[in-house]
Amino acid sequence: MLIRITLILFLLVTFAQAEIVYLNILHTNDIHGGIAPREASFMNPDFPPGIGGGAWIATYVNQVRDHCEQSGEYVLLIDAGDAWQGTPVGNYNSGEFIMQWMNSIGYDMMTLGNHDFDHGAENAIQKSAMADFPVICTNFTTLDGEIPEPILPYIFMEIGEVNVAFIGVTTSDTYGLVDPELLEGYLITPEKEAVEIALEEVYSQGAEVVILLSHLGQPPDPERYTARVYEAWDNGEEYTKDFAYNSAELTCMVEGIDLIVSGHTHVGLRQPWVNPLTHTIVVQGYANGTGIGHIRLAIDTETGSVIGFDLPDGEEYVSLMHDRFWPDLEQFDLINGFREIAEAGMDSVVGEAVTEIPRGGAEHPLGRLMSDAIREATEADVGLLNRGGIRAAIPRGPITPRIIYTSIPFEEDLYTLELTGAELLSILETGMQGRRRDMEISGFSCNRNQAIVDGDKIEEPMVNGVPLDLEAVYILATTGYLAQGNVGYDVMLEFDATFTGVTLLQAVTEHISVNSPIEPDNITRIIWIEEER
């Protein structure tokens, strides 16, 4: 009887001491400079409703902060990378306006995405120095292995007497997505090893809960990737890849992470995804400032552990529709001031689209239009650009420089290469090899035989309707991004590239102006045989 009474008293004391605290995580990712409001043309192309923007993000953040101040809960505002590259406001002085906005809204931390390095590692460091909050990235180092100041590998925060560690990590695929010269003097180390080292360090320093800011990307079908990991292990093999691990794979391979706030792939999760074995929670939002993620973690102060979560708005990703949320007026005025400077002349009409000019996962009408524009502007035989550089369709109706910029936001210069037919063929074979090595092409057509090994897939190549001559000389026009060997086009580095003095934006704008009204070109130039796309 005495033992039973003692046990009851022990349990009563334990529960009396234990307390549940709530941590609201508000998170953005892949804003890409999208702090101006947008039209949700994907919902209704003819009468698109308003969505998103920095002033609407501020409204939601302020509502949650007010609630937490009254309820005694905790709240943090976090960004998972790719903050500034992608709009005139975002690109202004290589991210200056976006950092000013993030400071004004009161971000608590961010990590770096691959596009945050588009203007160079030094610019990423300079913009990080502008932040009034920590920028954390554990796998961005100098050649000596040091994290460049003011960037930190991780930080700690005390949440209700629980020691919470936050680690940042970016994708090692940045090497294939950014001009290598812009990263000179720095390293982006493999993400898995870097996170493992950081985890060991934060736990040795007393971390109880660990949250990872990950610019690795959460796929829409995470179970497909986790199954590959477990299949390799079942076969007694180490799971490896030739490119970066994604957030889902990392939840299998690195234990001890409570929550991953992910970015990079622009796939918004309406509900958090939880790895059923390691119990790591993953959240990720859509891109371009259209909304904000919101998850509320329940943390047991006695055990120092996450014991659950809920979604205060019903879904994890909150689409900031303008018919539901009102903008914060101070933020609205601030962002309009940015726009007046960065967007001068962006709304003049340069042409008209009879119907939408769509993009897609394979060769598509907008890619054909833009590659035609490259070829015509440079008077080349063949025009080439990568599909990943085209970020939005051109909607039906009047076309302005703003619309074109939204579609191709990366401020590319155009270059020409003088090549023999054999050399041209070797470059274009690179674009037949799948992941990231895609092509949108003009002046060239062929069959792509998937039954043949890489390097020999092209059959019946034609240049402007004439069979390709291996010994003839051709002019290939492309973007600086590809001419610098990115997304697998290393072969281009073997040839001298000549700057044309023309930008991709200028070429496409002129093409649309001269050929308006425009319609989709539905004649496929690369015909796949022996395998479906």
C-alpha positions in Angstrom: 0.0 0.0 0.0 2.8 2.4 0.9 4.5 1.6 -2.5 1.3 2.4 -4.3 0.8 5.7 -2.5 4.4 6.7 -3.2 4.0 5.9 -6.9 0.8 8.0 -7.1 2.6 10.9 -5.3 5.5 10.5 -7.7 3.2 10.6 -10.8 1.3 13.6 -9.4 4.5 15.6 -8.8 5.9 14.6 -12.3 2.7 15.7 -14.1 2.6 18.9 -12.0 6.1 19.7 -13.1 5.6 18.8 -16.7 4.3 21.6 -19.0 3.4 21.6 -22.7 4.5 24.7 -24.6 3.5 25.5 -28.1 5.8 26.7 -30.8 4.2 28.2 -33.9 6.5 27.9 -36.9 5.6 30.3 -39.8 7.6 29.6 -42.9 8.2 30.7 -46.4 10.4 29.3 -49.2 11.3 30.1 -52.7 9.9 33.6 -52.6 12.1 34.5 -55.6 11.5 38.2 -55.0 7.8 37.7 -55.1 6.7 40.2 -52.5 4.5 42.1 -54.9 0.9 40.8 -55.1 0.1 38.4 -58.0 -2.8 37.2 -60.0 -3.7 33.5 -59.5 -4.1 32.8 -63.3 -3.7 29.1 -62.5 -7.1 29.3 -60.8 -8.9 31.3 -63.5 -7.0 32.6 -66.5 -9.7 35.0 -67.6 -10.6 36.5 -64.2 -7.7 35.7 -61.9 -8.1 36.4 -58.2 -5.4 38.2 -56.3 -3.0 36.1 -54.2 0.0 36.6 -52.0 2.6 39.3 -51.6 4.7 40.6 -48.8 2.0 42.9 -47.4 -0.4 39.9 -47.1 2.3 37.7 -45.5 2.8 40.5 -43.0 -0.9 40.5 -42.2 -0.9 36.8 -41.4 2.3 37.0 -39.4 1.0 39.9 -37.3 -2.2 38.0 -36.6 -0.3 35.0 -35.3 2.1 37.1 -33.3 -0.8 38.9 -31.6 -2.5 35.6 -30.8 0.7 34.2 -29.3 1.4 37.3 -27.2 -2.1 36.9 -25.7 -1.9 33.1 -25.3 1.7 32.8 -24.1 2.7 30.6 -27.1 5.9 31.0 -29.0 6.2 32.0 -32.7 9.0 32.1 -35.2 9.2 33.3 -38.8 11.6 31.2 -40.9 12.6 31.2 -44.6 14.0 28.1 -46.4 16.0 29.8 -49.1 15.7 31.3 -52.7 14.6 34.6 -51.3 15.5 37.2 -53.9 16.2 36.0 -57.5 13.3 36.1 -59.8 11.5 39.5 -60.1 12.6 43.1 -60.8 12.1 43.9 -57.1 14.0 40.8 -56.0 16.9 41.3 -58.4 17.3 45.0 -57.6 21.0 45.4 -56.4 21.1 41.6 -56.2 18.6 41.2 -53.4 18.8 44.4 -51.5 15.1 45.2 -51.4 14.2 41.6 -50.3 16.6 41.8 -47.4 15.1 45.2 -46.4 11.6 43.6 -46.5 12.7 40.6 -44.5 14.1 42.9 -41.8 11.0 45.0 -41.8 8.7 42.1 -41.3 10.9 40.6 -38.6 12.2 37.2 -39.8 13.8 35.2 -37.1 16.2 33.2 -39.4 16.7 31.9 -42.9 18.9 29.5 -44.8 20.4 30.0 -48.3 19.0 28.4 -51.5 20.8 27.7 -54.7 19.4 30.9 -56.4 20.7 33.0 -53.5 24.1 32.3 -55.1 23.1 33.3 -58.6 25.0 36.6 -58.3 27.9 34.9 -56.6 29.0 33.6 -53.2 30.3 37.0 -52.2 26.9 38.6 -52.8 25.2 35.9 -50.7 27.6 36.8 -47.9 26.9 40.5 -48.4 23.2 40.1 -48.4 23.4 37.9 -45.3 25.3 40.7 -43.6 22.3 43.0 -44.3 20.0 40.7 -42.3 18.9 41.7 -38.8 18.5 37.9 -38.1 20.7 34.8 -38.3 21.4 33.3 -41.7 22.3 29.6 -41.1 23.9 27.2 -43.5 26.1 24.4 -42.3 27.4 23.2 -45.7 28.5 26.6 -47.2 32.2 27.0 -46.3 35.5 28.5 -47.4 38.2 26.3 -48.9 39.5 25.9 -45.3 36.2 24.5 -44.1 35.1 27.6 -42.2 31.6 29.0 -42.4 32.0 32.5 -43.8 30.9 35.3 -41.5 28.2 36.4 -40.7 26.7 33.0 -41.7 26.3 30.4 -39.0 26.0 26.6 -39.2 23.3 26.6 -36.6 21.7 28.5 -33.7 20.0 27.8 -30.4 16.8 29.2 -28.9 15.2 28.5 -25.6 11.5 27.7 -26.0 9.9 27.3 -22.6 13.2 26.2 -21.1 13.6 23.6 -23.9 16.9 24.0 -25.8 15.9 24.0 -29.5 18.6 23.9 -32.2 18.1 25.2 -35.7 20.4 23.9 -38.5 20.5 25.2 -42.0 21.5 23.3 -45.2 21.5 24.0 -48.9 21.6 21.7 -51.9 24.9 20.5 -53.2 23.2 20.6 -56.7 24.1 24.3 -56.5 27.3 23.4 -58.3 25.3 22.4 -61.4 22.9 25.4 -61.2 25.2 28.3 -60.7 28.2 29.5 -62.8 31.2 27.7 -61.1 33.2 30.9 -61.2 30.7 32.6 -58.9 31.4 30.0 -56.2 35.2 30.3 -56.6 36.9 30.2 -53.2 34.0 28.5 -51.5 32.5 25.0 -51.1 29.1 23.6 -50.8 29.8 20.3 -49.1 27.6 17.2 -49.3 24.4 17.8 -47.3 24.1 14.4 -45.5 27.6 14.5 -44.0 27.3 18.2 -43.1 23.9 17.7 -41.3 25.3 14.6 -39.5 28.3 16.7 -38.2 26.0 19.6 -37.1 23.6 17.2 -35.3 26.5 15.7 -33.4 27.6 19.2 -32.4 24.2 20.6 -31.3 23.4 17.5 -29.3 26.8 17.6 -27.6 25.9 21.2 -26.7 22.6 20.3 -25.1 20.0 20.4 -27.9 16.8 18.7 -27.0 14.7 19.5 -30.1 16.3 19.9 -33.6 14.7 21.8 -36.5 16.4 21.7 -39.9 16.0 24.5 -42.5 16.5 22.6 -45.6 16.9 23.8 -49.2 17.0 20.3 -50.5 13.4 20.0 -51.6 10.5 17.7 -50.6 9.3 15.7 -53.6 5.5 15.3 -54.2 5.9 11.5 -53.9 8.2 11.1 -50.9 7.4 7.4 -50.4 9.0 6.6 -53.8 12.3 8.0 -52.6 12.2 6.5 -49.1 11.5 3.1 -50.7 14.7 3.4 -52.7 16.6 4.0 -49.5 15.2 1.1 -47.7 15.5 -1.2 -50.8 19.2 -0.4 -51.0 19.6 -1.2 -47.3 17.7 -4.4 -47.6 20.1 -5.4 -50.3 23.0 -4.7 -48.0 24.0 -1.6 -50.0 24.7 2.0 -49.2 22.1 4.4 -50.7 24.0 6.9 -52.9 23.1 9.3 -55.6 25.0 11.3 -58.2 23.2 14.4 -57.1 21.8 16.0 -54.0 19.6 14.1 -51.5 16.1 15.5 -51.0 14.4 16.2 -47.6 12.5 12.9 -47.7 15.6 10.8 -48.2 17.4 12.7 -45.5 14.7 11.8 -43.0 15.7 8.1 -43.5 19.4 8.6 -43.5 19.9 11.0 -40.7 18.0 10.4 -37.4 17.5 12.9 -34.7 15.7 15.7 -36.6 12.3 16.6 -35.2 11.1 18.9 -38.0 12.3 19.8 -41.5 11.2 23.2 -42.9 11.9 22.5 -46.6 12.2 24.5 -49.8 13.6 24.2 -53.3 11.0 22.2 -55.3 8.0 24.6 -55.0 5.7 21.7 -54.0 3.4 22.9 -51.3 2.2 20.4 -48.7 -1.4 20.9 -47.4 -0.6 18.5 -44.6 2.8 17.8 -43.1 4.5 14.6 -44.2 5.9 12.3 -41.4 8.5 9.6 -42.0 6.8 6.6 -40.4 10.1 5.1 -39.1 12.1 8.1 -37.9 9.0 10.3 -37.2 10.7 13.4 -38.7 8.0 15.9 -39.7 8.5 17.7 -43.1 6.7 20.9 -44.2 7.1 22.9 -47.4 5.2 25.7 -49.1 4.6 26.8 -52.6 6.7 29.5 -54.2 6.7 33.2 -55.1 5.2 34.6 -52.0 1.7 33.2 -52.7 1.2 32.1 -49.1 2.8 31.0 -45.8 3.2 27.7 -43.9 2.0 27.4 -40.3 2.5 24.4 -38.0 2.2 24.5 -34.2 4.5 22.1 -32.4 3.6 20.8 -28.9 6.8 20.4 -26.8 6.9 18.6 -23.5 9.2 20.6 -21.2 9.8 17.7 -18.9 11.1 15.3 -21.6 12.3 18.1 -23.9 10.6 16.5 -26.9 8.0 17.2 -29.6 4.9 15.2 -28.7 2.6 16.4 -31.5 1.5 19.1 -33.8 -1.6 20.8 -35.1 -2.5 23.1 -37.9 -4.2 26.3 -36.6 -5.5 27.3 -40.1 -6.7 23.8 -40.9 -4.1 23.2 -43.6 -0.3 23.6 -43.2 0.0 25.9 -46.2 -2.1 29.0 -46.1 -2.9 30.5 -49.5 -3.1 34.2 -49.0 -6.1 34.9 -51.2 -7.0 38.6 -51.3 -10.6 38.0 -50.8 -9.8 36.5 -47.4 -6.8 38.6 -46.1 -6.2 42.4 -46.2 -2.7 43.7 -46.7 -0.7 45.4 -44.0 -0.8 49.0 -45.2 2.8 49.9 -44.0 4.2 46.9 -45.8 2.0 47.7 -48.9 3.5 51.2 -49.1 7.1 50.0 -48.5 6.8 47.4 -51.3 5.2 49.9 -53.7 8.2 52.1 -53.1 10.5 49.3 -54.1 8.4 48.6 -57.2 8.4 52.2 -58.4 12.2 52.0 -58.5 12.7 48.5 -59.8 9.7 48.2 -62.2 9.8 51.4 -64.2 8.4 50.7 -67.7 7.3 47.1 -67.0 3.7 47.6 -67.9 3.8 48.9 -71.4 2.1 46.5 -73.9 4.5 45.0 -76.4 2.3 42.3 -78.0 -0.7 40.0 -77.6 -1.2 36.3 -77.1 -4.3 34.9 -78.9 -4.3 32.1 -76.3 -2.0 31.0 -73.5 1.5 30.1 -74.5 2.1 27.2 -72.1 5.2 25.6 -70.7 5.6 22.0 -69.5 7.8 19.1 -68.4 9.0 18.3 -71.9 9.5 20.4 -75.1 6.7 22.9 -75.1 5.3 25.9 -77.1 6.8 28.6 -74.9 10.2 26.9 -75.1 9.9 26.8 -78.9 9.0 30.5 -79.0 11.9 31.5 -76.8 14.5 29.4 -78.6 13.2 30.9 -81.9 13.7 34.4 -80.3 17.3 33.5 -79.4 18.1 32.2 -82.9 16.5 35.3 -84.6 18.1 37.9 -82.3 21.6 36.5 -82.9 21.2 35.4 -86.5 22.4 31.9 -85.5 21.6 28.6 -87.1 20.4 27.0 -83.9 19.0 28.5 -80.7 19.1 26.6 -77.4 18.0 27.2 -73.8 17.2 25.0 -70.8 13.7 24.3 -69.7 14.4 25.2 -66.1 15.0 28.8 -67.0 11.4 29.2 -68.1 9.3 29.8 -65.0 5.8 30.7 -66.1 3.4 30.5 -69.0 2.5 33.6 -71.0 -1.3 34.1 -70.4 -3.8 35.0 -73.1 -4.2 38.7 -73.8 -1.9 41.8 -73.7 1.8 41.0 -73.1 4.0 43.4 -71.1 7.7 43.2 -70.1 6.4 42.3 -66.6 4.7 39.2 -68.0 7.8 38.2 -70.0 10.1 38.8 -67.0 7.9 36.6 -64.8 8.4 33.9 -67.4 12.2 34.3 -67.7 13.4 36.1 -64.5 17.1 35.2 -64.5 18.5 38.1 -66.6 20.4 36.0 -69.0 22.9 37.2 -71.6 23.1 35.5 -75.0 26.3 34.0 -76.4 27.2 32.3 -79.7 29.5 29.4 -80.4 31.0 28.5 -83.8 30.9 24.7 -84.2 31.3 22.0 -86.7 28.3 19.8 -87.3 30.0 17.1 -85.3 30.6 19.4 -82.4 27.1 20.7 -82.5 25.8 17.1 -82.4 27.9 16.4 -79.3 26.5 19.3 -77.5 22.9 18.5 -78.4 23.4 14.8 -77.3 24.0 16.2 -73.8 20.4 17.5 -73.9 19.2 14.0 -74.6 20.4 12.5 -71.3 17.6 13.3 -69.0 17.7 14.9 -65.6 18.3 18.7 -65.9 20.0 18.3 -69.2 16.9 19.2 -71.2 16.5 21.4 -74.2 14.2 23.9 -75.8 15.5 24.3 -79.3 15.1 26.2 -82.6 16.5 25.5 -86.0 17.1 21.9 -85.2 15.0 18.7 -85.3 15.7 15.0 -84.9 14.5 11.7 -83.6 15.5 10.8 -80.1 16.0 7.1 -79.9 15.7 6.0 -76.3 16.7 2.5 -77.1 20.3 3.7 -77.8 22.9 4.5 -75.2 23.6 8.1 -74.1 25.8 9.9 -76.6 24.2 8.3 -79.7 20.4 9.0 -79.3 20.1 11.5 -82.1 18.9 10.2 -85.4 18.1 12.0 -88.6 19.4 15.4 -87.4 18.2 18.4 -89.5 19.3 22.0 -89.3 16.7 24.4 -90.7 15.2 21.6 -92.7 18.5 20.3 -94.2 20.4 17.2 -93.0 23.2 18.1 -90.6 26.6 18.1 -92.2 29.2 16.9 -89.7 32.0 19.0 -91.4 30.0 22.1 -92.0 30.3 25.2 -89.7 27.2 26.2 -87.7 26.5 29.0 -85.2 24.8 28.0 -82.0 23.2 30.7 -79.8 22.5 30.0 -76.2 22.3 31.6 -72.7 25.3 32.4 -70.6 24.0 29.9 -68.1 24.4 27.0 -70.6 27.6 28.4 -72.2 29.2 28.3 -68.7 28.6 24.5 -68.5 25.6 24.4 -66.2 23.0 21.6 -65.9 25.3 19.1 -67.4 26.4 21.0 -70.4 30.1 20.8 -69.5 31.0 20.1 -73.1 30.3 23.8 -73.9 33.3 24.8 -71.9 35.5 23.3 -74.6 34.5 26.1 -77.0 34.9 29.8 -77.1 31.6 31.7 -76.4 31.1 35.2 -77.8 28.9 37.7 -76.0 26.3 39.0 -78.4 25.3 42.1 -76.5 21.7 40.9 -76.4 19.8 39.6 -73.4 17.3 36.8 -73.4 14.6 39.3 -72.2 15.4 41.7 -75.1 15.3 38.8 -77.6 12.0 37.5 -76.4 10.4 40.9 -76.2 11.5 41.8 -79.7 10.2 38.5 -81.1 6.8 38.9 -79.5 6.6 42.5 -80.7 7.4 41.6 -84.3 5.3 38.5 -84.4 2.3 39.7 -82.4 -0.4 38.4 -82.1 1.3 35.1 -81.2 -0.1 31.6 -80.9 1.4 28.4 -79.6 3.6 26.4 -82.0 2.4 22.8 -81.5 4.9 21.2 -84.0 7.3 19.0 -81.9 11.0 19.4 -82.9 12.5 16.4 -81.0 10.5 13.3 -81.7 10.9 10.5 -79.1 10.9 7.0 -80.4 11.2 3.6 -78.6 10.0 5.1 -75.3 7.3 7.4 -74.1 8.2 10.8 -72.6 
